[in-house]
Amino acid sequence: MKTKKYLTAGEVAEILGISKQTLIKYEKLGIFPKSRRNNLNGWREYTDEDVVKLKKIIGRI
């Protein structure tokens, strides 16, 4: 069984062409929806579908 691969905030920020700090700020301001959090370390995790949604929000599609 394949485990689901999640992207880190840094990886997503790079894909979106913004800084990690901007990604986190947009989430805190409510521009982006809250991300999933890893139960073990609390890090933000994103799926490929999340990236598509975020691209639409910032007009990168």
C-alpha positions as CSV (number, residue, x, y, z in Angstrom):
1,M,0.0,0.0,0.0
2,K,1.4,3.4,-1.1
3,T,1.5,6.1,1.6
4,K,0.2,9.5,0.6
5,K,2.9,12.0,-0.3
6,Y,2.6,15.4,1.2
7,L,4.4,18.5,0.2
8,T,6.0,20.8,2.8
9,A,5.3,24.5,3.1
10,G,8.7,25.3,1.5
11,E,8.0,23.1,-1.5
12,V,4.6,24.6,-2.0
13,A,5.9,28.1,-1.7
14,E,8.5,27.3,-4.3
15,I,5.9,25.9,-6.7
16,L,3.7,29.0,-6.2
17,G,6.6,31.4,-6.6
18,I,6.2,33.0,-3.2
19,S,8.2,32.8,0.0
20,K,7.4,30.3,2.8
21,Q,6.7,33.3,5.0
22,T,4.2,34.7,2.6
23,L,2.5,31.3,2.4
24,I,2.1,31.2,6.1
25,K,1.0,34.8,6.3
26,Y,-1.7,34.3,3.7
27,E,-2.9,31.3,5.7
28,K,-3.0,33.4,8.9
29,L,-4.9,36.2,7.1
30,G,-7.4,33.8,5.8
31,I,-6.4,34.3,2.1
32,F,-5.5,30.6,1.9
33,P,-7.4,27.8,3.7
34,K,-5.7,26.3,6.8
35,S,-3.3,23.5,5.8
36,R,-3.3,20.0,7.2
37,R,-0.9,19.5,10.0
38,N,1.4,16.5,10.6
39,N,0.4,14.8,13.9
40,L,4.0,14.0,14.9
41,N,5.8,17.3,14.3
42,G,3.0,19.8,13.6
43,W,4.4,20.8,10.2
44,R,2.1,22.0,7.5
45,E,1.4,19.4,4.8
46,Y,-0.2,19.9,1.4
47,T,-1.5,17.6,-1.3
48,D,-1.3,18.1,-5.1
49,E,-4.9,19.1,-5.0
50,D,-4.2,21.8,-2.3
51,V,-1.5,23.2,-4.6
52,V,-4.0,23.5,-7.5
53,K,-6.5,25.3,-5.2
54,L,-3.8,27.7,-3.9
55,K,-2.7,28.5,-7.5
56,K,-6.3,29.4,-8.4
57,I,-6.5,31.7,-5.4
58,I,-3.4,33.7,-6.4
59,G,-4.2,33.6,-10.1
60,R,-1.3,31.4,-11.2
61,I,-3.5,29.1,-13.3
